Amino acid sequence: MMKRKNLGDERCPIARSLARVGEWWSLLIIRDAFHGLSRFDEFQQSLAIAPNILSRRLATLVENGLLEKTPYSTRPLRYEYRLTPAGRGLEPVLFTLLQWGNAHFSPEGASIALAARSTGTVVEPVLFDPVHQTPVSLSTHHLVAGPAADEKMVARLARAAAEHQAESANKENTP
């Protein structure tokens, strides 16, 4: 059997993030925690997940600092799971997945949408650059190497920049 690669050791922040939440049950547990679920039986009922899988996922989310585990009953000993600040930081990720899923995998229409609390108006989340007052996309922004980037990361980003530059040149030269 092939051993799974540990993405947590990668320099890429996307790979490191996936090492912590990349298993699909994990994001569904996080989603349910945002909806106020906190107890094992609540997660199990909502997700129809096997107890052994749920136990492992909850333990991993606690170990990775996305949920905190505190007892709510001593006899029998039972725990509740609450989002940590790191877990709450996944909110925009879930909103983006919601929008992406509605746009690409819901031919029958959206079953859930994001709406402004003040008006009830349905909105689509957008990554926004507050400095330049523009939405963030690869057509207006680019990735640059940070201070912890290794040679592999620098090369990957340079390759992406060169490809984007070539695509832009092709678009300018196409009548």
N, C-alpha and C positions, 0 to 999 in steps of 0.2 A: 504494500500500500504506500502511495506517495504521501510524504509529509507535507502538510500545508505550510506555506511560507508565512512568517511572522511579519506582517506589514507594519507593526508598531515600531520596528527598527529602521524603517525607511526615513529619508529626509523630507519627503513630500508630505505636506500637511494633509492632503486628501487621503493618501495611503494610511497615515497615522490615524486619521479620523475613522476610516473604514475598519481599521483593526479594532476599534472600540465599539462601533455601532453597525458594521457592515452586514451582520447576520440579520435577515429580515424580521425575525421575531423581535429583535432588540428595538427597532424603530417603532414597531407596533405597540410594544410595552411602553415606550416613551410617549407615543401618541396617547395611549390610554391614561398615562400619568398626567398628561396635560388636561385630560378630560376629568380629572379628579379621582381616578381609581388609585388605590394605594395598597390594597390587601391582596394576598396571594389568590384567594378564592374569587375576588373581583376580576383580576387579570385572567384567571383560568376560564371563568364564565364568559367574559367578553371575547376572548380569543379562541376558545375551544382548543386549547393547547394541552398537550400531555404534561402531567405534573413534573416529570423528570426534566423535560426540556425547559419548562418555565423556571424551575429551580436553578438550572444551570445559567439561563439567560439573566435572571435576577442577580445571581451571584456575580456574574461577569460585569453587569452594569454597576453594581456596588463597588466591585474591585477597581473598575475604571473611573470611578468618581462621578458617575452620571446620576446615580440614585443613592440615597442614604437609607439605611435600614435601622429602624427603631422599634423596640417592643411596644405593643399596645395591650398585650395580655400576658400574664405570668403563668396562669394555670388554665389551659395549657399555654406554653410559651408560643406566642405568635407575633409576627412582625408586620409593620407597614413599611412601604417604600415610597419615599418622596423625592422629587427632583432636586438635585443640587444646582448651584449656579451654572456649572458646566452642562448639566442636563437641560436647564432652561435655555441655555445658549443655542440649543437645537431648534428653537421655535421658528426662526426664519427658514431653516432647512426644511422643516415639515410643511410650512406654507408654500415653499417653492415646489416641493414634491406634489403637494395637493394641486397646484396650478398646472404643473407638467402632466400629471395623471389625467386631469380633466381635459386638457388640450389634446392629448395624444391617445388616451386609452379609454375614453368614455363616449363611444359613438351614440349612446342613448341620451347623453347630456349629463351634466354635473349632478352628482348625488349630494354633494356638500360644497359649499362655497365660503369664501371669506367676506365678511361684511363689516363696515364701519359701525362701531357701537353707537355712535352719536346719531347716525342717520339711517342705518339699516341698508345703505347702498352697498351692493356687491362690488368688491374691488379685486384687482389682480396685483399681487405683490410684485414689486420691482426692486432690484438692488439699485441703490441710489448713491451717487457721489455728491456729498454735501458741499465739497469745496468748489466743484465746477458746475453744480446744479444740473447734473445730467444723469440719466440712467446708466448703469454700468453694463457694458457688453464688450466683447472682443473687437468690435468695430471702433469703439471709442477709447478703449483701455487695453493695456497689455500687461502680462506678468513679467516681473523682473526678479532677478536673484536677490535673495535676502542675505544678511550677514552669515547665516548658518548653512548656506547652500554649498553642496560639495561639487566636484568637477562634473559629475554625471548630471546633476540638476542644472548647472550653468550651461552645459552642452545641450540639454533638452530644451531649455528656454531660448537659447540662440537659434536652434533649429526651427522652433516655432515662430520666432521673429522673422527669420529669413523666408519661411513659407508664407507668412502673412504679407510680407513685403512683395514677394513674387505674385501673390494673388491680387494685391492692390495694383501692381504694375500691369497685370493682364487685363484688369477691369478698365484701367485708364486707356489702354491701347485697343480695346474692343470697340468698334464703331456701333 
